[in-house]
Amino acid sequence: MEKNAESIAWLARRDGSVLLGHGPFLESASAPPDDVAFYVQNFALADPQPWKIPNRFERLDAGELAARFAAPEPLACTWTTPEAAPFSEVFQEIMTAIHSGVFEKIVPVVTEIGTATESPRGAILSAMTRQRTPLQSYGWAQEKSGFAGATPELLFSLDGNHLQTMALAGTARSDDREVFAVDEKEIREHEYVAQTLVSKLLDLGKIQRCKREILDLGLIVHFLTDIQLELGSPQTPENLLCRLHPTPALGPLPRTVETLEMLKMWRECLHCPTQFGAPFGLWDHGKFEAVVAIRGVWWNQQNLSLPAGCGIIEASRLVNEWRELRLKREAVKRFFSSL
């Protein structure tokens, strides 16, 4: 069990290993070549010193991490259901822009607000560190604020000249898996993401796109396409982050200065935490892995934010997107009841 409220960061990797960093953290504009650093950024990639170098770190497995942060009490929190009207207004503005040819797809975010009866830090860390693959647990926790989650989405991993990434888009309830498998709207949304990722990587080396499959996360399912690349020449994490973030799974298509500004405006309008959907990464002595910071909770004192996004294309319908947003938030809330 966590003994104090020191600053910490962690990322659970897909092989089940975890790197846990302890503060105080040194901030830097670049990663230390022969050391460990966490990449903690906002969605706009606006932090000039995103590399957070821990005072010390530990290598654990997923079970050890969960035991380290086990909490005796679940999260005690009152959630306030978001009102549909603000999202409805944004949805109509987005559809107008789509019909005008400004973009093909964009991902607004709705945030549910909660109030905890006491400091939620321990309960949040306990819930998120319990999650296992195919989810990747991550967190950045200060004494009284922070964020933590368990994301299904890898932005990319880089080991030498080998790069792995994924297209993760299209969502449904697990009960609707058979219908989801042939849903033209969901398939089209997924293909936007997969094809765009491939196009952004084609000039970097030899690419392999795997077959589209369904990722089952219990309550919900997603379409998943794994993509691998052998780079023709070395690439830095910073170059790849700028090239790949945000993918159409979280950002606009096409991604231009104009469409990014529109997305930023809608995210602010709907009170989205600035780090939601941002890359959260780990540099480990020359190897780098970054996940997409979704399926998490942000807290400040006893105030909580639970954001979720939905991909809107021309075929989208307001009521269906509103249901998807609720479905994703409920999936996060289930983390707090899973044992």
Phi, psi and omega per residue, in radians:
M1 nan 2.479 3.141
E2 -1.087 2.277 -3.049
K3 -1.653 -0.405 -3.133
N4 -2.615 -3.110 -3.050
A5 -1.869 0.757 3.080
E6 -1.151 2.797 3.072
S7 -1.306 2.341 -3.116
I8 -2.467 2.825 2.980
A9 -2.557 2.613 3.079
W10 -2.693 2.747 2.983
L11 -2.498 2.184 3.041
A12 -1.580 2.195 -3.110
R13 -1.578 2.907 -3.021
R14 -1.189 -0.321 3.101
D15 -1.481 0.069 3.115
G16 1.621 -0.119 3.100
S17 -1.454 2.715 -3.105
V18 -2.357 2.436 2.949
L19 -1.997 2.128 -3.115
L20 -1.939 2.100 3.129
G21 -1.838 2.495 3.133
H22 -2.018 2.458 3.114
G23 -1.446 -3.126 0.072
P24 -1.202 2.599 -3.092
F25 -1.729 2.415 3.029
L26 -1.609 2.250 -3.137
E27 -1.583 2.467 -3.091
S28 -2.564 2.669 3.080
A29 -1.411 -0.221 -3.119
S30 -2.475 2.753 3.131
A31 -1.360 2.484 3.082
P32 -1.236 2.247 -3.026
P33 -0.980 -0.738 -3.036
D34 -2.109 0.846 -3.122
D35 -2.657 -2.912 -3.121
V36 -2.010 2.453 3.054
A37 -2.675 2.555 3.045
F38 -1.700 2.495 3.092
Y39 -1.771 1.883 -3.080
V40 -2.096 1.879 -3.016
Q41 -2.232 2.973 2.949
N42 -1.754 2.997 -3.028
F43 -1.074 -0.588 -3.121
A44 -1.428 -0.007 -3.076
L45 0.946 0.740 -3.011
A46 -1.697 -0.156 3.126
D47 -1.322 2.062 -3.113
P48 -1.253 -0.248 3.130
Q49 -2.250 1.215 -3.046
P50 -1.391 -0.240 -3.109
W51 -1.474 2.103 -3.087
K52 -1.937 1.917 -3.039
I53 -1.670 2.058 -3.072
P54 -1.281 2.706 3.053
N55 -1.164 -0.620 3.059
R56 -2.724 2.842 3.140
F57 -2.527 2.821 3.118
E58 -2.266 2.594 3.021
R59 -1.856 2.103 -3.078
L60 -2.230 3.002 2.892
D61 -1.847 3.012 -3.021
A62 -1.052 -0.664 3.134
G63 -1.150 -0.712 3.113
E64 -1.136 -0.682 3.112
L65 -1.102 -0.806 3.139
A66 -1.061 -0.729 3.137
A67 -1.160 -0.625 -3.122
R68 -1.077 -0.620 -3.038
F69 -1.966 0.326 3.107
A70 -1.034 2.311 -3.131
A71 -2.068 2.411 -3.099
P72 -1.266 -0.406 -3.062
E73 -2.062 2.428 3.080
P74 -1.275 2.984 3.110
L75 -1.129 2.189 3.053
A76 -1.798 1.842 -2.976
C77 -2.617 2.514 3.018
T78 -1.865 2.091 -3.127
W79 -1.691 2.480 3.091
T80 -1.891 1.996 -3.097
T81 -1.072 2.262 3.138
P82 -1.088 2.543 3.042
E83 -1.378 2.514 -3.070
A84 -1.354 -0.429 -2.999
A85 -1.033 -0.840 3.136
P86 -1.044 -0.722 3.124
F87 -1.170 -0.669 3.121
S88 -1.047 -0.710 3.122
E89 -1.133 -0.760 3.118
V90 -1.124 -0.724 -3.142
F91 -1.026 -0.770 -3.141
Q92 -1.146 -0.686 3.097
E93 -1.107 -0.699 3.132
I94 -1.134 -0.787 -3.129
M95 -1.108 -0.623 3.071
T96 -1.097 -0.737 3.128
A97 -1.164 -0.654 3.102
I98 -1.129 -0.792 -3.141
H99 -1.166 -0.396 3.102
S100 -1.509 -0.060 3.101
G101 1.473 0.242 -3.130
V102 -1.206 -0.734 3.052
F103 -2.689 2.940 3.124
E104 -1.718 -0.499 -3.067
K105 -2.680 2.547 3.052
I106 -2.705 2.805 -2.990
V107 -2.218 1.606 3.032
P108 -1.307 2.842 -3.063
V109 -2.240 2.313 3.033
V110 -1.940 2.379 -3.070
T111 -2.034 2.227 3.040
E112 -1.629 2.366 -3.077
I113 -1.795 2.462 3.091
G114 -2.340 2.778 3.078
T115 -2.250 2.113 -3.126
A116 -1.555 2.645 3.139
T117 -1.378 -0.324 3.062
E118 -2.643 -3.103 -3.119
S119 -0.940 2.167 -3.072
P120 -1.534 -0.073 -3.003
R121 -0.926 -0.920 -3.082
G122 -1.051 -0.760 -3.120
A123 -1.178 -0.666 3.131
I124 -1.170 -0.810 3.136
L125 -1.093 -0.693 3.126
S126 -1.095 -0.775 -3.116
A127 -1.135 -0.774 -3.040
M128 -1.318 -0.651 -3.132
T129 -1.263 -0.222 3.054
R130 -1.328 -0.338 -3.017
Q131 -1.315 2.498 -3.069
R132 -2.146 3.015 3.123
T133 -0.977 2.507 0.233
P134 -1.417 0.071 3.037
L135 -1.445 2.572 3.062
Q136 -2.019 2.009 3.131
S137 -1.310 2.461 3.130
Y138 -2.569 2.772 3.100
G139 -2.972 2.658 3.065
W140 -2.432 1.825 -2.985
A141 -2.178 2.155 3.012
Q142 -1.754 -3.028 -3.057
E143 -1.076 -0.780 -3.041
K144 -2.176 0.106 -3.131
S145 -2.656 2.939 3.100
G146 2.678 -2.929 3.065
F147 -2.653 2.661 3.125
A148 -2.733 2.629 -3.125
G149 -2.844 -3.052 3.075
A150 -2.441 1.740 -2.974
T151 -1.703 2.516 3.020
P152 -1.564 -0.038 -2.941
E153 -1.953 2.023 2.988
L154 -1.490 2.221 3.017
L155 -1.315 -0.984 2.945
F156 -2.970 2.762 2.951
S157 -2.134 2.553 -3.074
L158 -2.325 2.049 3.114
D159 -2.301 1.755 -3.020
G160 1.157 -2.144 3.109
N161 -1.781 0.210 3.137
H162 -1.773 2.165 -3.127
L163 -2.092 2.378 3.034
Q164 -2.160 2.436 3.058
T165 -2.579 -3.074 -3.139
M166 -2.691 2.664 2.916
A167 -1.785 2.112 3.137
L168 -2.239 1.806 -3.104
A169 -2.808 2.625 -3.012
G170 1.701 2.184 -3.006
T171 -2.449 2.488 3.035
A172 -2.759 2.914 3.001
R173 -1.193 2.572 3.112
S174 -1.036 -0.568 3.124
D175 -1.102 -0.404 -3.109
D176 -1.758 0.386 -3.026
R177 -0.987 -0.762 -3.081
E178 -1.138 -0.723 3.102
V179 -1.224 -0.702 3.129
F180 -1.001 -0.674 -3.073
A181 -1.048 -0.398 -3.119
V182 -2.120 0.245 -3.117
D183 -1.283 1.977 -3.046
E184 -1.092 -0.683 3.137
K185 -1.115 -0.809 -3.110
E186 -1.185 -0.667 3.094
I187 -1.130 -0.748 3.125
R188 -1.086 -0.746 3.116
E189 -1.070 -0.731 3.129
H190 -1.142 -0.731 -3.102
E191 -1.141 -0.597 3.036
Y192 -0.929 -0.811 -3.076
V193 -1.224 -0.855 -3.082
A194 -1.092 -0.806 -3.105
Q195 -1.159 -0.643 3.125
T196 -1.169 -0.725 3.095
L197 -1.054 -0.795 3.133
V198 -1.057 -0.765 -3.113
S199 -1.120 -0.550 3.138
K200 -1.324 -0.272 -3.072
L201 -1.898 -0.230 -3.001
L202 -0.955 -0.647 -3.065
D203 -1.448 0.014 -3.077
L204 -1.707 -0.244 -3.114
G205 2.813 -2.784 -3.109
K206 -1.528 2.097 -3.001
I207 -1.920 2.531 3.071
Q208 -2.243 2.063 3.085
R209 -1.787 2.138 -3.133
C210 -1.430 2.974 -3.136
K211 -1.229 2.470 3.079
R212 -1.114 2.360 3.103
E213 -2.371 3.096 3.125
I214 -1.890 2.188 3.083
L215 -1.664 2.064 -3.102
D216 -1.690 2.051 -3.135
L217 -1.935 0.366 3.108
G218 1.668 -1.505 3.139
L219 -1.281 -0.620 -3.053
I220 -2.266 2.826 3.060
V221 -2.221 2.666 3.082
H222 -2.312 2.739 2.877
F223 -1.399 2.439 -3.119
L224 -2.360 2.296 2.989
T225 -2.229 2.034 3.068
D226 -1.411 2.496 -3.125
I227 -2.332 2.302 3.123
Q228 -2.186 2.649 -3.061
L229 -2.568 2.315 2.947
E230 -1.723 1.938 -3.043
L231 -1.200 2.430 3.083
G232 -1.313 -0.405 3.097
S233 -2.631 2.726 -3.095
P234 -1.039 2.524 3.098
Q235 -2.255 2.513 3.076
T236 -1.505 2.687 3.048
P237 -0.969 -0.677 -3.119
E238 -1.081 -0.744 3.126
N239 -1.102 -0.744 -3.120
L240 -1.240 -0.630 3.086
L241 -1.075 -0.771 3.125
C242 -1.167 -0.562 -3.118
R243 -1.314 -0.681 -2.979
L244 -1.722 -0.451 -3.094
H245 -1.708 2.401 -0.232
P246 -1.430 2.475 3.007
T247 -1.260 2.884 3.091
P248 -1.092 -0.186 3.052
A249 -1.167 -0.457 3.128
L250 -2.227 -0.222 -3.055
G251 -2.121 -2.897 -3.109
P252 -1.576 2.724 3.005
L253 -2.297 2.059 -0.021
P254 -1.280 2.783 3.134
R255 -1.668 1.827 3.117
T256 -2.247 2.987 3.079
V257 -1.013 -0.726 -3.119
E258 -1.135 -0.858 -3.084
T259 -1.220 -0.569 3.069
L260 -1.150 -0.657 3.101
E261 -1.162 -0.668 3.096
M262 -1.128 -0.745 3.112
L263 -1.105 -0.764 3.115
K264 -1.007 -0.737 3.133
M265 -1.076 -0.789 -3.119
W266 -1.229 -0.620 3.075
R267 -1.090 -0.772 3.124
E268 -1.142 -0.695 -3.136
C269 -1.053 -0.618 -3.097
L270 -1.756 0.266 2.980
H271 1.072 0.803 3.120
C272 -1.419 2.315 3.036
P273 -1.012 2.475 -3.007
T274 -1.146 -0.437 -3.125
Q275 -1.580 -0.110 -3.122
F276 -1.131 2.250 -3.124
G277 1.408 -0.019 3.129
A278 -1.393 2.829 3.025
P279 -1.218 2.404 2.991
F280 -2.205 2.035 -2.949
G281 -2.292 2.989 3.123
L282 -2.385 2.137 3.009
W283 -1.745 2.130 -3.057
D284 -2.277 1.544 3.091
H285 0.887 0.877 3.044
G286 1.756 -0.279 3.068
K287 -1.775 2.530 -3.076
F288 -2.367 2.460 3.061
E289 -2.463 2.330 3.127
A290 -2.283 2.291 3.022
V291 -1.815 2.952 3.063
V292 -1.688 2.156 -3.020
A293 -1.345 1.400 3.039
I294 -2.179 3.113 -3.130
R295 0.905 0.929 -3.121
G296 -2.481 -3.139 3.114
V297 -2.233 2.369 3.064
W298 -1.859 2.455 3.127
W299 -2.431 2.638 3.038
N300 -2.508 1.959 -2.977
Q301 1.019 -2.098 -3.136
Q302 -1.833 0.188 3.126
N303 -1.681 2.273 -3.061
L304 -2.083 2.592 3.042
S305 -2.270 2.292 3.130
L306 -2.165 1.680 -3.084
P307 -1.597 2.715 3.019
A308 -2.646 2.522 -3.137
G309 -2.030 2.836 3.101
C310 -2.466 2.429 3.138
G311 -1.451 2.138 -3.124
I312 -1.896 2.185 3.021
I313 -2.181 -3.116 -3.065
E314 -1.047 -0.549 -3.108
A315 -1.433 -0.031 -3.095
S316 -1.205 2.644 3.079
R317 -2.212 2.411 -3.015
L318 -0.934 -0.874 -3.052
V319 -1.121 -0.625 3.136
N320 -1.198 -0.702 3.129
E321 -1.189 -0.656 3.108
W322 -1.097 -0.689 3.095
R323 -1.161 -0.688 3.134
E324 -1.117 -0.707 3.110
L325 -1.058 -0.760 3.110
R326 -1.142 -0.712 3.134
L327 -1.036 -0.754 3.139
K328 -1.173 -0.691 3.108
R329 -1.165 -0.673 3.117
E330 -1.135 -0.580 3.093
A331 -1.096 -0.671 3.090
V332 -1.187 -0.744 3.140
K333 -1.070 -0.523 3.108
R334 -1.144 -0.412 3.084
F335 -1.021 -0.536 -3.056
F336 -1.413 -0.216 3.133
S337 -1.894 -0.177 -3.114
S338 -1.343 2.412 -3.120
L339 -2.129 nan nan
